[in-house]
Amino acid sequence: ATIGIIDGSIRVGLTQQEIEKLAQAPPGTVRKCSRRDLPIAVARQENAATTVAGTMIVAHMAGIPVFATGGIGGVHRGHPFDVSADLIELGRTPVTVVCSGAKSILDLPLTMEVLETRGVPVVGIGTDTLPAFYSRSSGLNVDVRVDSAHEAAQIIRGAHSLKAAHGILVVVPVPEEDAFDPNEAERAIAQATREADEQKVQGKLVTPFVLKRVAEITGGKAMTANRALLINNARVAAQIAVSLSQGLHKNSQ
């Protein structure tokens, strides 16, 4: 159930036509919608694509306990006070986010520190370390490793049984055949980040600018990796959702 906003109406389960409408709209006509933007987009009847934070809020309202995305936002490199609202939302909304870690264009050690401060468990599926989006490992330890969607679902059930008010971050490495060499990825990210600073790109425009430039610098390889990890994350999130549903069914009998 893809989440977005069409003409001010929050949709949980966009049609293919509505997804294409958001994707192909002229630049500047689709709002990047986090918590602060939701009332604006609804009141002004705008089209909007939701960030991880925005999606968490809507998913929770709709009773959806788990969803997949590419990567979460985090702390921006060289700007330690520029902290994504995704991290704040993970600390206060009980929804599980399945992703390939924080986008590697960010400061990953500081991002992990903020997640710890907000009380967000980081669960690695088949990995002991936080994936670095385009690359399979950042070298930073996760809080716990599991080796199946069923084990991840057990942790989510544990949080629900405690009535935890925070989310859970489940991280999945990009498929090995589509992963980037970490050094190549780092060179492209460093160049794109430097260009963003030189061009004084700020606020919520930084991430889309840097991601676009990384794709251009790598000749499209970054886009291929991004697509592969999105599909893989959706597959894993679906497996977790099935396991959660089976547990709910057993409990109701």
C-alpha positions as CSV (number, residue, x, y, z in Angstrom):
1,A,0.0,0.0,0.0
2,T,2.1,2.9,-1.3
3,I,1.5,6.1,0.7
4,G,1.2,9.6,-0.7
5,I,-1.0,12.6,-1.0
6,I,-3.1,13.4,-4.1
7,D,-4.9,16.7,-4.3
8,G,-4.8,17.1,-0.5
9,S,-6.1,13.6,0.1
10,I,-3.9,11.2,2.0
11,R,-3.8,7.9,0.2
12,V,-2.8,4.5,1.7
13,G,-2.6,2.4,-1.4
14,L,-1.8,4.7,-4.4
15,T,-2.8,3.4,-7.8
16,Q,-0.1,3.0,-10.5
17,Q,-1.5,6.0,-12.2
18,E,-1.2,8.1,-9.0
19,I,2.4,6.9,-8.4
20,E,3.3,8.0,-12.0
21,K,1.5,11.3,-11.4
22,L,3.8,12.1,-8.5
23,A,6.9,10.7,-10.2
24,Q,6.5,12.6,-13.5
25,A,5.2,15.9,-12.1
26,P,7.2,19.1,-13.0
27,P,9.9,20.0,-10.5
28,G,8.6,22.0,-7.5
29,T,5.0,20.8,-7.9
30,V,5.1,17.9,-5.5
31,R,5.8,18.7,-1.8
32,K,8.3,16.6,0.1
33,C,6.1,15.9,3.1
34,S,7.3,15.2,6.6
35,R,5.3,15.7,9.9
36,R,5.4,19.5,9.6
37,D,4.2,19.5,6.0
38,L,1.1,17.1,6.3
39,P,-1.4,19.8,7.5
40,I,-0.1,22.2,4.8
41,A,-0.5,19.7,2.0
42,V,-3.9,18.6,3.1
43,A,-5.2,22.2,3.6
44,R,-3.9,23.5,0.3
45,Q,-5.0,20.4,-1.6
46,E,-1.4,19.7,-2.8
47,N,0.3,16.6,-4.2
48,A,3.0,15.3,-1.9
49,A,5.4,12.4,-1.6
50,T,5.9,11.4,2.0
51,T,9.3,11.1,3.7
52,V,10.0,8.2,6.1
53,A,8.6,10.4,9.0
54,G,5.5,11.3,7.0
55,T,4.9,7.7,6.0
56,M,5.3,6.5,9.6
57,I,2.6,8.9,10.8
58,V,0.1,7.8,8.1
59,A,1.0,4.1,8.5
60,H,0.3,4.3,12.2
61,M,-3.0,6.1,11.6
62,A,-4.0,3.3,9.2
63,G,-2.9,0.5,11.6
64,I,0.0,-0.6,9.4
65,P,2.8,-1.8,11.7
66,V,5.6,-2.3,9.1
67,F,6.7,-0.7,5.9
68,A,9.7,-0.7,3.5
69,T,11.7,2.1,2.1
70,G,15.2,2.6,0.6
71,G,17.0,4.4,3.4
72,I,16.1,6.7,6.2
73,G,17.3,10.2,6.7
74,G,19.9,11.0,9.3
75,V,22.5,13.6,10.4
76,H,24.0,15.5,7.5
77,R,27.8,15.4,6.9
78,G,29.5,18.5,8.2
79,H,26.2,19.8,9.7
80,P,25.7,17.9,13.0
81,F,22.7,20.0,13.9
82,D,20.9,19.2,10.7
83,V,19.1,16.1,12.0
84,S,16.4,14.4,9.8
85,A,12.9,14.4,11.2
86,D,13.0,10.6,10.4
87,L,15.1,10.0,13.4
88,I,12.8,12.0,15.7
89,E,9.8,10.1,14.3
90,L,11.4,6.7,14.9
91,G,11.7,7.7,18.5
92,R,8.0,8.5,19.0
93,T,5.9,6.5,16.5
94,P,5.5,2.7,17.0
95,V,6.0,1.6,13.4
96,T,8.8,-0.7,12.1
97,V,10.8,0.6,9.1
98,V,12.6,-1.9,6.9
99,C,15.5,-0.2,4.9
100,S,19.1,-0.5,3.9
101,G,20.3,1.8,6.7
102,A,20.6,5.5,6.6
103,K,21.5,7.0,3.2
104,S,25.3,6.8,2.9
105,I,25.5,10.5,2.0
106,L,24.9,11.1,5.7
107,D,27.1,11.0,8.8
108,L,26.4,7.4,9.8
109,P,28.2,7.3,13.2
110,L,26.3,10.4,14.3
111,T,23.0,9.0,12.9
112,M,23.5,5.9,15.0
113,E,24.2,8.0,18.1
114,V,20.9,9.9,17.6
115,L,19.0,6.6,17.1
116,E,20.5,5.3,20.4
117,T,19.5,8.6,22.2
118,R,15.9,8.2,20.8
119,G,15.7,4.6,22.1
120,V,15.3,3.0,18.6
121,P,16.5,-0.6,18.3
122,V,18.5,-1.3,15.1
123,V,18.0,-4.9,14.0
124,G,20.2,-6.4,11.3
125,I,18.7,-9.2,9.1
126,G,21.7,-11.3,8.1
127,T,24.2,-8.7,9.1
128,D,26.1,-7.6,12.2
129,T,26.7,-4.1,10.9
130,L,24.6,-1.2,9.6
131,P,24.4,-1.3,5.8
132,A,25.7,1.8,4.1
133,F,22.8,2.0,1.5
134,Y,24.8,1.5,-1.7
135,S,27.4,-0.7,0.2
136,R,26.6,-3.8,2.3
137,S,28.4,-2.6,5.5
138,S,29.4,0.7,7.2
139,G,31.4,-1.1,9.8
140,L,29.1,0.2,12.6
141,N,27.5,-2.5,14.8
142,V,23.7,-3.0,14.9
143,D,22.0,-3.6,18.3
144,V,21.1,-7.2,17.4
145,R,21.5,-9.6,14.4
146,V,18.7,-11.9,13.3
147,D,18.7,-14.3,10.4
148,S,15.1,-14.5,9.5
149,A,12.0,-12.4,9.1
150,H,10.3,-14.5,11.8
151,E,13.0,-13.5,14.3
152,A,12.5,-9.8,13.4
153,A,8.8,-10.2,13.9
154,Q,9.4,-11.7,17.3
155,I,11.2,-8.5,18.4
156,I,8.4,-6.3,17.0
157,R,5.9,-8.4,18.9
158,G,8.0,-7.8,22.0
159,A,7.9,-4.1,21.5
160,H,4.1,-4.3,21.0
161,S,3.7,-6.3,24.2
162,L,5.6,-3.6,26.1
163,K,3.4,-1.0,24.5
164,A,6.6,0.7,23.3
165,A,6.0,4.2,21.9
166,H,9.0,4.1,19.6
167,G,9.7,2.5,16.2
168,I,12.1,-0.2,15.2
169,L,14.6,0.0,12.5
170,V,15.2,-3.3,10.6
171,V,18.2,-3.0,8.2
172,V,18.9,-5.2,5.2
173,P,22.0,-5.0,3.1
174,V,21.7,-4.3,-0.7
175,P,21.9,-7.5,-2.7
176,E,25.6,-8.5,-3.2
177,E,25.4,-8.5,-7.0
178,D,24.3,-4.9,-7.0
179,A,26.4,-3.5,-4.1
180,F,28.9,-0.7,-4.6
181,D,32.6,-0.9,-3.7
182,P,32.6,1.3,-0.5
183,N,35.6,3.3,-1.8
184,E,33.9,4.1,-5.1
185,A,30.7,5.1,-3.3
186,E,32.5,7.3,-0.9
187,R,34.3,9.2,-3.7
188,A,31.0,9.9,-5.4
189,I,29.3,10.9,-2.2
190,A,32.2,13.2,-1.2
191,Q,32.1,15.0,-4.6
192,A,28.3,15.4,-4.5
193,T,28.4,16.7,-0.9
194,R,31.1,19.2,-1.8
195,E,29.1,20.4,-4.7
196,A,26.0,20.9,-2.6
197,D,28.0,23.0,-0.1
198,E,29.6,25.1,-2.9
199,Q,26.2,25.7,-4.5
200,K,24.7,26.5,-1.0
201,V,22.0,23.8,-1.3
202,Q,20.3,23.7,2.1
203,G,17.5,22.1,4.1
204,K,15.3,19.4,2.6
205,L,16.8,20.1,-0.9
206,V,20.2,18.6,0.2
207,T,19.3,14.9,0.0
208,P,17.6,14.9,-3.4
209,F,20.5,17.0,-4.8
210,V,23.2,14.7,-3.5
211,L,21.4,11.5,-4.5
212,K,20.9,12.8,-8.0
213,R,24.5,13.9,-8.4
214,V,25.7,10.5,-7.1
215,A,23.6,8.8,-9.7
216,E,25.1,11.0,-12.4
217,I,28.7,10.7,-11.2
218,T,28.5,6.9,-11.1
219,G,26.9,6.6,-14.6
220,G,23.6,5.3,-13.3
221,K,25.2,2.5,-11.1
222,A,23.8,4.1,-8.0
223,M,20.3,4.1,-9.4
224,T,20.6,0.4,-10.2
225,A,21.7,-0.3,-6.6
226,N,18.9,1.9,-5.3
227,R,16.3,0.0,-7.3
228,A,17.7,-3.4,-6.2
229,L,17.7,-2.6,-2.5
230,L,14.2,-1.1,-2.7
231,I,12.8,-4.4,-4.2
232,N,14.7,-6.5,-1.7
233,N,13.6,-4.4,1.2
234,A,9.9,-4.7,0.1
235,R,10.4,-8.5,-0.1
236,V,11.8,-8.7,3.4
237,A,9.2,-6.3,4.9
238,A,6.4,-8.5,3.3
239,Q,7.9,-11.6,5.0
240,I,7.9,-9.8,8.3
241,A,4.3,-8.6,7.8
242,V,3.2,-12.2,7.1
243,S,4.9,-13.5,10.2
244,L,3.3,-10.7,12.3
245,S,-0.1,-11.5,10.8
246,Q,0.3,-15.2,11.6
247,G,1.2,-14.4,15.2
248,L,-1.9,-12.2,15.5
249,H,-4.1,-15.0,14.0
250,K,-2.7,-17.5,16.6
251,N,-3.3,-15.1,19.5
252,S,-6.9,-14.6,18.4
253,Q,-7.7,-18.3,18.4
